[in-house]
Amino acid sequence: MRIDLAPAIVLHRRAWRDTSLIVEALTRDHGRIAAVAKGARRGTSRWRGLLEPLSQVTLSWAGRGELYTLRGVEYERQIPLSGNALMGALYASELVMRLTARDDPHTPIYHSLCALLDTMGHGAPAIMVLRFFERDLLDELGYGLTLETAADGAPIRAERIYRWDADEGFVSADRPAPHGAPRVQGATLQGLAGGRLVERAQLHEARTLMQAALAPHIGAKPLKSVATLQAMQQFAAPRTPASTDDRPAEDDS
């Protein structure tokens, strides 16, 4: 099999043997692929600097099985990100790697990741745009949340408080629910469904909800991007003799 000039986003890369890289990329039309970029770590490589994580590129590859051979790379662009936006983009990339299978096309996920990078590159806060990316990712993979109606079929009402039950959906907060089931305002669910979350309380409710919804699909192995962010927060957190709370400060992703 040979594929030429496929639009893609580089998700991850790692060293392979002495001079090469294994590149994981999400392509628009062919799903997530892994390919060997032979000699890419040499100083004289024609691909040097073209395969950075989060770069948007066009790739050509050939081969069979799960590990292809990269034949060509054309650099398109890389949106400059820093701080929470960069950590949020790396988190989104790791979600794609963890939740998608190789060679399984998911064009909507590719477009959602492009939109995430664009909006954060224009200054949209990670804590907001990541919730919509998570929502769309779960929808595309068949694990989406029913945000418009409660478990009993009634429309979600903005003024009501709900709990999310993984088996049933959203139930009234006064009903029994599994221990630790997230509480969420109806207004938050409406905002998540409609693509508009502006109040800080709603943003944090949406984050807690999406973390709970993603957890069964991520598995027990922690996400590296989350662990890195927590370590950075612990390192940066000011410590005073009077402080007894060693929890990391709340992040904005």
SEDO-702347 format. One line per 8 residues: number of its first residue (from 1); for each residue y, x, z of N, C-alpha, C. Coordinates in Angstrom, 3 decimals. Atoms other than C-alpha are relative to their C-alpha. Example, Ala and Ser with C-alpha at 12.3 -4.5 7.8 and 13.67 -1.06 7.14 Angstrom:
2
1> -1.190,0.890,0.000,-4.500,12.300,7.800,1.200,0.900,0.000  -1.190,-0.820,-0.060,-1.060,13.670,7.140,1.090,-0.770,0.730 $
//
This chain:
253
1> -1.187,0.843,0.000,0.000,0.000,0.000,1.241,0.881,0.000  -1.279,-0.714,0.027,3.497,1.197,-0.804,1.125,-1.018,0.048  -1.179,0.852,-0.137,6.747,-0.441,0.268,1.232,0.863,-0.228  -1.211,-0.746,0.309,10.119,0.657,-1.070,1.241,-0.751,0.463  -1.347,0.458,-0.332,13.607,0.185,0.343,0.005,-1.302,0.787  0.049,1.162,-0.885,12.883,-2.271,3.134,1.086,0.122,1.062  -0.990,-0.046,-1.085,15.854,-3.095,5.413,-0.691,0.017,1.359  0.669,-0.174,-1.287,14.999,-2.069,8.974,0.992,0.458,1.055 $
9> -0.724,-0.540,-1.150,16.325,-1.251,12.442,-0.962,0.916,0.749  0.837,-0.930,-0.756,14.946,1.812,14.200,-0.019,-0.441,1.463  0.152,0.418,-1.385,13.581,0.728,17.577,-0.242,1.171,0.941  0.437,-1.075,-0.893,12.101,3.920,18.957,-0.568,1.121,-0.862  0.655,-1.130,0.670,10.882,7.349,17.975,-0.530,0.941,1.069  0.552,-0.982,-0.934,8.756,9.993,19.617,-0.571,1.170,-0.788  0.496,-1.208,0.651,7.643,13.512,18.837,-1.482,-0.154,-0.333  1.401,0.019,0.433,4.387,13.908,16.952,-0.334,1.361,-0.590 $
17> 0.376,-1.359,0.386,2.645,17.250,16.567,1.197,0.938,0.130  -1.011,-1.031,-0.224,4.924,20.261,16.103,1.362,-0.348,-0.583  -1.283,0.154,0.696,7.601,19.087,13.676,0.306,-1.437,-0.427  -0.140,1.348,0.549,7.181,15.375,13.021,0.388,-1.023,1.071  -0.326,1.114,-0.875,8.159,12.021,14.521,-0.859,-1.201,-0.371  0.515,1.341,0.260,6.456,8.673,14.898,1.161,-0.959,0.247  -1.143,0.909,-0.041,9.093,6.030,14.186,-0.492,-1.434,0.054  0.248,1.439,-0.079,8.847,2.413,15.289,1.254,-0.691,-0.512 $
25> -1.147,0.693,0.575,11.073,0.103,13.272,-0.331,-1.470,-0.199  0.133,1.422,0.313,11.624,-3.620,12.881,0.579,-0.213,-1.381  -0.459,0.231,1.365,11.820,-4.474,9.205,0.306,-1.477,-0.206  -0.382,1.396,0.268,13.332,-7.624,7.761,-1.167,-0.822,-0.523  1.007,0.783,0.712,10.357,-8.653,5.648,-1.440,0.340,0.354  1.371,-0.455,-0.256,7.316,-6.785,6.990,-0.323,0.118,1.486  0.254,-0.081,-1.433,7.633,-7.039,10.773,0.210,1.399,0.545  -0.136,-1.307,-0.657,7.389,-4.102,13.112,-1.026,0.963,-0.578 $
33> 0.900,-1.012,0.552,5.912,-0.943,11.649,0.124,1.292,0.796  -0.033,-1.366,-0.526,5.041,2.545,12.869,-0.330,0.934,-1.160  0.202,-0.928,1.111,5.295,5.460,10.469,0.267,1.426,0.446  -0.206,-1.422,-0.272,5.028,9.238,10.620,1.069,0.538,-0.942  -1.027,-0.684,0.781,8.144,11.052,9.476,-0.320,1.493,0.064  0.485,-1.371,-0.020,6.612,14.394,8.553,1.155,0.993,-0.115  -1.021,-1.046,0.032,8.789,17.408,9.315,1.377,-0.437,0.437  -1.330,0.526,-0.320,11.629,15.221,10.639,0.698,0.781,1.106 $
41> -0.616,-0.760,-1.091,12.202,17.534,13.628,0.424,1.398,-0.426  -0.471,-1.296,0.487,12.795,20.596,11.491,1.510,-0.039,-0.210  -1.439,-0.062,0.183,16.396,21.744,11.317,0.437,-0.266,-1.424  -0.344,0.187,1.412,16.311,21.564,7.531,-0.522,-1.315,-0.561  0.575,1.247,0.494,14.689,18.118,7.309,1.063,-0.881,-0.661  -0.920,0.915,0.699,16.301,15.713,4.847,0.226,-1.272,0.803  -0.121,1.202,-0.815,15.820,12.989,7.479,0.683,0.271,1.337  -0.596,-0.346,-1.285,17.519,14.823,10.311,1.244,-0.859,0.256 $
49> -1.142,0.829,-0.362,19.949,12.461,12.068,-0.017,-1.400,-0.569  0.041,1.316,0.644,18.889,9.418,10.034,-0.862,-1.012,0.742  0.985,0.868,-0.646,16.281,7.990,12.400,0.301,-0.192,1.484  -0.388,0.213,-1.380,18.252,7.529,15.601,-0.291,-1.447,0.405  0.217,1.373,-0.458,17.315,4.485,17.709,1.239,-0.869,-0.204  -0.998,1.030,0.288,19.338,1.352,16.775,0.711,0.207,-1.334  -0.561,-0.164,1.336,20.225,2.758,13.349,-0.537,-1.080,-0.934  0.421,0.926,1.057,20.138,0.270,10.491,-0.177,0.811,-1.279 $
57> 0.406,-0.863,1.105,18.367,1.865,7.543,-0.791,-0.816,-1.018  1.033,0.523,0.891,16.247,1.150,4.500,-1.111,1.040,-0.049  1.156,-0.886,-0.094,12.751,2.607,4.675,-0.951,-0.223,-1.165  1.113,0.060,0.954,10.048,3.397,2.161,-1.190,0.681,0.661  1.190,-0.571,-0.619,6.487,4.033,3.297,-1.237,-0.339,-0.819  1.272,0.228,0.685,2.902,4.154,2.118,-1.130,0.236,0.979  1.177,-0.233,-0.826,-0.596,4.107,3.565,-0.689,-1.283,0.399  0.768,1.138,-0.498,-3.099,1.853,5.263,-0.211,0.147,1.497 $
65> 0.193,-0.047,-1.436,-3.877,0.954,8.845,1.307,-0.236,0.725  -1.180,0.282,-0.818,-1.362,0.775,11.677,1.046,1.097,-0.026  -0.949,-1.111,0.018,0.280,4.165,11.136,0.199,0.453,-1.448  -0.306,-0.320,1.384,1.981,4.684,7.787,0.628,1.390,-0.102  -0.729,-1.240,0.274,3.577,7.722,6.184,1.346,-0.356,-0.596  -1.346,0.279,0.493,7.329,7.534,5.750,0.252,0.813,-1.266  -0.259,-0.661,1.285,8.355,8.335,2.177,1.488,0.178,-0.270  -1.437,-0.105,0.240,12.083,7.794,2.258,0.809,-0.777,1.017 $
73> -0.927,0.649,-0.926,15.046,6.853,4.450,1.386,0.020,-0.615  -1.400,0.071,0.399,18.476,5.651,3.456,0.787,-0.582,1.169  -0.794,0.420,-1.151,20.999,5.416,6.256,1.009,-1.056,-0.432  -0.991,1.035,0.272,23.095,2.245,6.329,1.156,0.088,0.995  -1.050,-0.082,-1.006,24.995,2.262,9.612,-0.626,0.018,1.389  0.361,0.123,-1.403,24.812,2.526,13.378,1.238,-0.453,0.745  -1.136,0.553,-0.715,27.108,0.366,15.482,0.187,0.778,1.295  -0.206,-0.777,-1.227,28.684,2.484,18.237,-0.017,-0.902,1.232 $
81> 0.126,0.757,-1.237,27.663,1.134,21.635,-0.019,0.975,1.169  0.034,-0.828,-1.197,28.064,2.461,25.142,-0.138,-0.909,1.214  0.060,0.746,-1.240,27.585,1.410,28.746,-1.015,-1.128,-0.027  0.906,1.141,-0.068,26.066,-2.024,29.306,-0.443,-0.466,-1.378  0.372,0.416,1.346,26.127,-2.782,25.587,-1.142,0.867,-0.534  1.071,-0.888,0.454,23.983,0.276,24.812,-1.296,-0.295,0.742  1.207,0.305,-0.763,21.560,-0.475,27.637,-0.577,-1.351,-0.413  0.473,1.301,0.447,21.380,-4.098,26.491,-0.711,0.079,-1.337 $
89> 0.634,-0.157,1.311,20.563,-3.061,22.928,-1.358,0.690,0.121  1.284,-0.670,-0.215,17.830,-0.701,24.135,-1.010,-0.942,0.650  0.860,1.021,-0.618,16.446,-3.502,26.304,-0.525,-0.967,-1.060  0.430,0.913,1.058,16.364,-5.850,23.301,-1.030,0.660,-0.916  0.955,-0.729,0.841,14.603,-3.200,21.218,-1.360,0.112,0.682  1.263,-0.132,-0.727,12.014,-2.699,23.934,-0.726,-1.347,0.075  0.626,1.321,0.029,11.411,-6.453,24.117,-0.716,-0.232,-1.328  0.620,0.181,1.315,10.708,-6.498,20.382,-1.285,0.818,-0.099 $
97> 1.198,-0.838,0.052,8.270,-3.607,20.719,-1.116,-0.561,0.872  1.010,0.484,-0.935,6.506,-5.203,23.690,-0.598,-1.343,-0.436  0.434,1.374,0.249,6.281,-8.774,22.383,-0.489,-0.255,-1.419  0.437,0.240,1.370,5.651,-8.390,18.641,-1.179,0.897,-0.363  1.118,-0.794,0.529,2.544,-7.194,16.829,0.456,0.735,-1.251  -0.342,-0.730,1.221,2.745,-4.605,14.101,-0.436,-0.782,-1.240  0.293,0.589,1.315,2.823,-5.816,10.504,-0.073,-1.524,0.041  -0.058,1.462,-0.108,3.522,-9.397,11.594,1.449,-0.403,-0.274 $
105> -1.399,0.251,0.375,6.669,-10.554,9.747,0.675,-1.050,0.893  -0.829,0.910,-0.779,9.370,-12.188,11.864,1.447,0.215,-0.436  -1.348,-0.204,0.525,12.513,-12.254,9.735,1.077,-0.521,0.948  -1.045,0.459,-0.936,14.455,-14.405,12.269,0.269,0.981,1.133  -0.223,-0.976,-1.073,13.925,-11.749,14.950,0.842,1.165,-0.513  -0.815,-1.068,0.601,15.312,-9.085,12.618,1.465,-0.427,-0.064  -1.381,0.464,0.104,18.410,-11.187,11.971,0.632,-0.179,1.380  -0.527,0.151,-1.357,18.783,-11.963,15.689,0.390,1.348,0.591 $
113> -0.325,-1.327,-0.517,18.682,-8.260,16.543,1.238,0.559,-0.694  -1.225,-0.419,0.712,21.277,-7.501,13.834,1.224,-0.686,0.601  -1.124,0.747,-0.563,23.506,-10.239,15.250,0.350,0.497,1.395  -0.234,-0.536,-1.343,23.073,-8.878,18.780,0.809,1.290,-0.072  -0.708,-1.272,0.125,24.175,-5.399,17.719,1.429,-0.218,-0.484  -1.340,0.270,0.520,27.125,-6.788,15.748,0.916,-0.570,1.071  -0.871,0.660,-0.970,28.434,-9.037,18.511,0.335,0.915,1.170  -0.319,-0.932,-1.079,28.119,-6.403,21.218,0.897,1.120,-0.497 $
121> -0.894,-1.001,0.570,29.756,-3.902,18.895,1.434,-0.476,-0.080  -1.351,0.574,0.023,32.730,-6.280,18.735,0.475,-0.388,1.400  -0.485,0.175,-1.358,32.945,-6.455,22.512,-0.572,-1.155,0.784  0.601,1.101,-0.750,30.849,-9.482,23.467,-0.835,0.567,1.147  0.730,-0.552,-1.150,29.363,-8.954,26.957,-1.501,-0.132,-0.147  1.457,-0.015,0.126,25.707,-8.013,27.051,-0.643,-1.121,0.789  0.630,1.008,-0.854,24.964,-10.438,29.881,-0.031,-1.363,-0.680  -0.025,1.272,0.719,25.847,-13.313,27.528,-0.884,0.046,-1.246 $
129> 0.690,0.024,1.285,24.503,-12.321,24.112,-1.492,0.293,0.141  1.429,-0.245,-0.204,21.199,-11.049,25.495,-0.762,-1.281,0.299  0.693,1.248,-0.325,20.398,-14.541,26.788,-0.346,-0.766,-1.277  0.282,0.703,1.248,20.657,-16.000,23.296,-1.047,0.742,-0.823  1.040,-0.766,0.677,18.586,-13.156,21.865,-1.364,-0.297,0.618  1.261,0.320,-0.672,15.881,-13.774,24.488,-0.472,-1.408,-0.364  0.333,1.376,0.387,16.005,-17.496,23.730,-0.609,-0.047,-1.398  0.468,0.032,1.385,15.586,-16.925,19.991,-1.316,0.749,-0.171 $
137> 1.239,-0.767,0.074,12.870,-14.308,20.482,-1.179,-0.849,0.463  1.074,0.850,-0.501,10.762,-16.674,22.575,-0.275,-1.159,-0.949  0.187,1.096,0.956,11.352,-19.509,20.117,-0.823,0.456,-1.203  0.674,-0.477,1.205,10.214,-17.432,17.142,-1.458,0.349,0.265  1.369,-0.385,-0.326,7.090,-16.240,18.935,-0.843,-1.166,0.502  0.747,1.187,-0.401,6.104,-19.778,19.921,-0.023,-0.256,1.488  -0.046,0.164,-1.451,6.985,-19.505,23.610,1.322,-0.617,0.460  -1.347,0.468,-0.285,10.354,-21.230,23.476,0.068,-1.044,1.101 $
145> -0.257,0.981,-1.048,11.844,-23.307,26.272,0.593,-1.261,-0.621  -0.591,1.265,0.420,12.630,-26.984,25.745,1.232,-0.232,0.854  -1.242,-0.022,-0.770,16.260,-26.909,26.800,0.750,-1.321,-0.025  -0.743,1.251,0.136,17.379,-30.384,25.753,-0.550,-1.129,0.858  0.612,1.086,-0.770,14.934,-32.538,27.732,-0.783,0.551,1.185  0.771,-0.365,-1.181,13.318,-32.422,31.161,-1.473,-0.308,-0.230  1.452,0.191,0.132,9.572,-32.529,31.764,-0.377,-1.466,-0.142  0.313,1.427,0.082,9.689,-36.327,32.116,0.539,-0.650,-1.268 $
153> -0.511,0.518,1.261,11.328,-36.700,28.690,1.451,-0.416,0.033  -1.398,0.393,-0.119,14.784,-37.543,30.012,0.915,1.131,-0.480  -0.933,-1.055,0.420,17.765,-35.694,28.510,0.500,0.812,1.185  -0.581,-0.852,-1.026,19.046,-32.747,30.505,1.428,-0.469,0.278  -1.330,0.443,-0.396,22.124,-33.827,32.456,0.754,1.148,0.654  -0.785,-1.157,-0.442,24.903,-31.340,33.149,0.138,0.079,1.509  -0.280,-0.007,-1.436,25.449,-32.389,36.753,-1.239,0.163,0.868  1.223,-0.067,-0.790,21.810,-32.177,37.832,-0.483,1.447,0.158 $
161> 0.621,-1.295,-0.234,19.900,-29.218,39.254,-1.485,-0.124,-0.301  1.403,0.017,0.413,16.473,-28.378,37.817,-0.690,1.270,0.489  0.842,-1.180,-0.168,13.638,-26.008,38.511,-0.868,0.139,-1.237  0.838,-0.223,1.171,11.655,-24.383,35.747,-1.433,0.251,0.423  1.432,-0.119,-0.243,7.897,-24.851,35.915,-0.641,0.458,-1.305  0.575,-0.562,1.224,6.008,-22.699,33.401,-0.983,-0.953,-0.663  0.984,0.926,0.563,3.401,-25.425,32.955,0.627,-1.305,-0.463  -0.577,1.301,0.310,5.608,-28.511,32.913,1.314,0.073,-0.768 $
169> -1.342,-0.053,0.558,9.086,-27.415,31.889,1.015,-0.153,1.112  -1.063,0.162,-0.981,12.261,-28.415,33.704,-0.200,-1.297,0.785  0.206,1.142,-0.880,11.754,-30.703,36.678,1.165,-0.074,0.980  -1.080,0.183,-0.970,14.215,-32.140,39.157,-0.204,0.934,1.182  0.084,-0.977,-1.086,15.028,-29.667,41.922,-0.542,-0.599,1.281  0.531,0.601,-1.216,13.981,-32.200,44.543,-1.496,-0.258,-0.077  1.448,0.108,0.132,10.426,-32.230,43.197,-0.663,1.306,0.396  0.702,-1.254,-0.297,7.815,-29.717,44.371,-0.127,0.858,-1.251 $
177> 0.111,-0.941,1.115,7.703,-26.626,42.172,-0.641,1.274,0.508  0.615,-1.256,-0.434,5.878,-23.277,42.230,0.982,0.863,0.780  -0.841,-0.893,-0.799,7.177,-20.767,44.755,0.746,0.973,-0.915  -0.820,-0.913,0.788,10.041,-18.784,43.276,0.463,-0.563,-1.321  -0.441,0.592,1.263,10.651,-21.207,40.390,1.524,0.005,-0.066  -1.462,-0.113,0.066,14.239,-20.586,39.184,0.682,-1.370,0.056  -0.870,1.172,-0.017,16.859,-23.197,40.022,1.097,0.207,-1.036  -0.997,-0.139,1.053,19.281,-23.895,37.200,0.737,-1.318,-0.197 $
185> -0.802,1.187,0.264,22.121,-26.305,36.539,-0.289,-0.538,-1.393  0.127,0.593,1.320,21.803,-28.743,33.687,1.050,0.525,-0.958  -1.067,-0.539,0.850,25.127,-27.415,32.392,-0.382,1.368,-0.561  0.459,-1.308,0.480,23.556,-23.952,32.134,-0.999,-0.169,-1.130  0.986,0.248,1.061,20.647,-25.312,30.094,0.684,-0.496,-1.271  -0.725,0.469,1.174,23.054,-27.135,27.803,0.754,1.138,-0.674  -0.698,-1.143,0.576,25.090,-23.975,27.358,-0.937,0.967,-0.692  0.985,-0.888,0.616,21.988,-21.914,26.627,-0.500,-0.586,-1.309 $
193> 0.450,0.659,1.237,20.855,-24.471,24.050,1.086,0.019,-1.065  -1.100,0.103,0.958,24.290,-24.724,22.463,0.671,1.308,-0.349  -0.583,-1.300,0.313,25.111,-21.011,22.410,1.349,0.247,0.634  -1.289,-0.199,-0.670,27.976,-21.158,24.881,-0.208,0.072,1.511  0.074,-0.234,-1.440,27.798,-19.666,28.365,1.247,0.780,0.394  -1.269,-0.664,-0.320,31.140,-18.816,29.908,0.173,0.244,1.490  -0.183,-0.171,-1.436,30.993,-19.294,33.676,-0.981,1.043,0.531  0.831,-1.096,-0.509,29.654,-16.345,35.630,-1.273,-0.520,0.666 $
201> 1.183,0.553,-0.653,27.310,-18.520,37.708,-1.039,-0.427,-1.033  0.923,0.410,1.056,25.798,-19.931,34.522,-0.661,1.205,-0.660  0.563,-1.211,0.605,25.333,-16.453,33.052,-1.119,0.572,0.867  1.017,-0.563,-0.881,23.399,-15.298,36.096,-1.196,-0.940,0.141  1.119,0.942,0.001,21.331,-18.495,36.233,-0.842,0.156,-1.265  0.713,-0.153,1.267,20.449,-18.040,32.571,-0.812,1.286,-0.016  0.745,-1.263,-0.038,19.446,-14.430,33.166,-1.262,-0.131,0.848  1.167,0.185,-0.870,17.147,-15.363,36.053,-1.058,-0.857,-0.686 $
209> 0.924,0.879,0.705,15.608,-18.155,33.982,-0.734,0.745,-1.107  0.632,-0.684,1.127,14.965,-15.975,30.923,-0.921,1.120,0.476  0.900,-1.015,-0.551,13.489,-13.191,33.047,-1.323,-0.629,0.414  1.222,0.694,-0.411,11.022,-15.693,34.496,-0.811,-0.442,-1.209  0.702,0.462,1.198,10.177,-17.050,31.040,-0.650,1.151,-0.759  0.528,-1.164,0.719,9.624,-13.569,29.594,-1.123,0.698,0.760  0.906,-0.798,-0.836,7.622,-12.162,32.514,-1.469,-0.110,-0.397  1.426,0.066,0.341,4.176,-13.534,31.516,-0.353,0.716,-1.307 $
217> 0.260,-0.614,1.304,4.537,-12.064,28.022,0.253,1.504,0.020  -0.253,-1.436,-0.135,5.866,-8.676,29.106,-1.170,0.687,0.695  1.106,-0.590,-0.744,3.004,-8.078,31.524,0.475,0.781,1.204  -0.289,-0.677,-1.263,2.834,-5.944,34.644,0.747,1.327,-0.190  -0.653,-1.292,0.224,4.116,-2.717,33.079,1.504,-0.189,-0.122  -1.454,0.204,0.047,7.878,-2.463,33.769,0.594,0.490,-1.315  -0.742,-0.458,1.167,10.300,-2.146,30.888,0.759,1.275,0.356  -0.655,-1.269,-0.280,11.621,1.405,30.679,1.516,-0.147,0.051 $
225> -1.449,0.167,0.036,15.136,0.243,29.839,0.513,-0.592,1.306  -0.405,0.602,-1.269,15.314,-1.887,32.991,-0.095,1.022,1.129  0.162,-1.020,-1.035,13.963,0.928,35.171,1.102,1.054,-0.094  -1.070,-0.984,0.185,16.503,3.336,33.671,1.324,-0.526,0.515  -1.250,0.596,-0.467,19.382,0.942,34.331,0.036,-0.062,1.526  0.042,0.072,-1.457,18.284,0.420,37.934,0.186,1.375,0.628  -0.165,-1.364,-0.508,18.032,4.175,38.473,1.444,0.465,-0.125  -1.406,-0.372,0.194,21.520,4.667,37.040,0.893,-0.678,1.032 $
233> -0.804,0.728,-0.979,22.928,1.995,39.331,-0.162,0.583,1.397  0.242,-0.585,-1.319,21.295,3.514,42.391,0.703,1.343,0.141  -0.653,-1.296,-0.034,22.652,6.924,41.477,1.508,-0.142,0.134  -1.452,0.159,0.029,26.167,5.590,40.885,0.542,-0.771,1.192  -0.478,0.859,-1.087,26.326,3.215,43.861,0.594,0.830,1.127  -0.592,-0.732,-1.139,28.738,4.438,46.573,-0.742,-0.313,1.280  0.688,0.198,-1.278,27.144,4.925,49.950,0.969,0.340,1.139  -0.841,-0.226,-1.160,29.003,4.616,53.223,-0.859,-0.105,1.242 $
241> 0.799,0.069,-1.227,27.740,5.073,56.773,-0.222,-1.419,0.492  0.122,1.365,-0.495,28.364,1.363,57.459,-0.901,-0.854,-0.866  0.775,0.814,0.929,26.310,0.200,54.482,-1.468,-0.010,0.391  1.429,0.150,-0.284,22.844,-1.170,55.193,-0.739,-0.607,-1.172  0.613,0.651,1.162,22.206,-2.674,51.755,-0.185,1.030,-1.091  0.269,-1.032,0.996,20.509,-0.200,49.418,-0.391,-0.575,-1.347  0.351,0.593,1.292,19.941,-2.667,46.587,0.983,0.460,-1.054  -0.944,-0.395,1.057,21.415,-1.655,43.203,1.034,-1.076,-0.230 $
249> -1.051,0.964,0.326,24.678,-3.282,42.264,-0.426,-0.849,-1.185  0.398,0.905,1.076,24.377,-6.253,39.948,0.571,0.482,-1.315  -0.452,-0.485,1.307,24.584,-5.216,36.302,0.452,-1.159,-0.864  -0.477,1.026,0.923,26.054,-7.085,33.371,-0.857,-0.089,-1.236  0.903,0.207,1.121,22.993,-7.220,31.176,-1.161,-0.874,0.397 $
//
